[in-house]
Every structure is written in structure tokens, then in C-alpha cells.
């Protein structure tokens, strides 16, 4: 029976980063090391375990079955160590230490302002944010990868606790010179006849908007689909079509007169932002303080 030498903490930390990014280069950037140093550590880990952990197919890096096992174990161990650190920080009875947040991409127009105000109040908190699509946020919830998750539609998983904290107003917009600009009481049928730029499939905003049109007996076709809010806004400004977006994301364009809000029946659509967390996960002082902050002062901080 082969007796394996366990990996070091540094090797687990580096390999977890490589596995998460699927790239030695991006992992090296994250941990602030030179790429050759990370490559050497991965190679040393493979020699220590006696099995290949990664393989390259073309230019893409993939994990072998052994690599998947090591990555999973590394994530579990690193998460436990992070919890230990948070617990020890709690023992000092102060709001400090790491705060990990994953959020849907549209939250990037409000979360930095909220976090900036929070950070000024609690300067010893060390936040880390990731903006991505809803599917990835749900995957990170399943992996118990972060303290908090910011989403625009409540997660349906039983393992998740979600709490509303801020209004999220969805409106239809068009370029300032669009024929519908200034029109009143635009029907869903009229909007559906336009070139509508839609969010990607699976987007919580898209599902909510399509539900409004479905209730009105109208199918909302997609002239184009983008998973990036900035691309959608530029498409609207350029006259490629009309779109539905959160008012939080439109401050600059509305102020500059580049777009106008359309008066569409059933809109504005009032939704909420939600903060989610895994059931059973003990929140650190930093995470609990941030959750309390956005629930109590979110509207004020987001408007600053």
C-alpha cells in the first residue's frame, strides 16, 4: 500500500486557485506569485502524490480525477481554516477579518457603494467580491464558497436562507431619439413588436419580465441576448433596440440624456435584492455586520 505524503497548506491553497480558475496564470495573479513558481508547486504536488492532477487539451487546462479529489479536499480544508480564523476574530468581539461575497453581475452598480460605506465604518474588514451570473452564484452557494450571496430572485434551494434588503426597480429604456420616447401607456404588444435586447437565459430579471408579458398573453421575443449589462446599455444607446434594466444601472445614462425610460404597461416592475447565506453556516462578525448594514441602511447607502 502506497503511503502518501500530505500536501502542505501552501500547495493546497495554490492548487485550489488553479482548479477554480482553470489557469495557472490567473492563479498566479491571484496569489501574487510568478507563474513558474505556481507551476513548480503543482508539479511538486503531483510528484508527492504520485498522480497527475491536471492535463492540457489544446490551450485549456482540465483536472484529472485525482485533481478533482485534491481540489475538493483543498476547498474543504481551506474553508474550515477560514471559519477558524473568523471564529478567532469573533473572540476579539470586533467587526474585522475576511468577508467573501458572490453577487449577480447587475449588483455591481450598487454593491461597491454599499461596501465602501460599510468599509469606512469598519476599516478592519477585508472584503472580497465576485460578480458573475446567477448560475455561478447558485453553484457557489452549493459549494458553500462564500459568506453571503447577492441575488435578484430568491434561491429555491432548501439549504439557503434569503432576506430582502433593497428595492430593485426594472424599467424599459430606449435611446433618447427612439420613436417611442415620450409615448404614454405603451402596450406589451407594442413593445414585443420592437427589437428587444434580452438578458441571458436563466437571468432572474429576464424571468420576471417574461412573466409580466406572459400574464398579458404576449410573447416577448429576443432580438439579441447579452449577459452583460454594459453591452445591453450600449446596444440601447446605439439604437439597436429597447431593453429592460434595473434603475440602479442607469444613473449615468439617464443623467447624460442618452436613454429614456419608456412608459410601458406593467412597468416599472418592483422587485427586491436579496442577501442569501447557507443554512448552518455560522456568520462571522464581519458578515453579520454587513448583512445588518444592508438591511438597515441599504437604501440610504445605495443612493449616495
Buried (B, 14 or more C-beta within 10 A) or exposed (E): EEEEEEBEEEBBBBBBBBBBBEBBEBBBBBBEBEBEEBBEBBEBBBEBBEBEBBEEEEEEBEBBEBBEBBBBBBBBBBBEEBBEEBEEBBEEEBBBBBBBBBBBBBBBBBBBBBBEBBBEEBEEBEBEBBBBBBEBBBEBBEBBBBBBBBBBBBBEEEEBBBBBBBBBBBBBBBBBEBEBBEEEEBEBEBBBEBBBBBBBEEBBBBBBBBEBBEEBEBEBEBBBBBBEBEBBBBBBBEEBBBBBBBBBBBEEBBEEEBBBBBBBEBBBBEBBBBBBBBEEBEBBBBBBBBBEBBBEBBEEBBEE
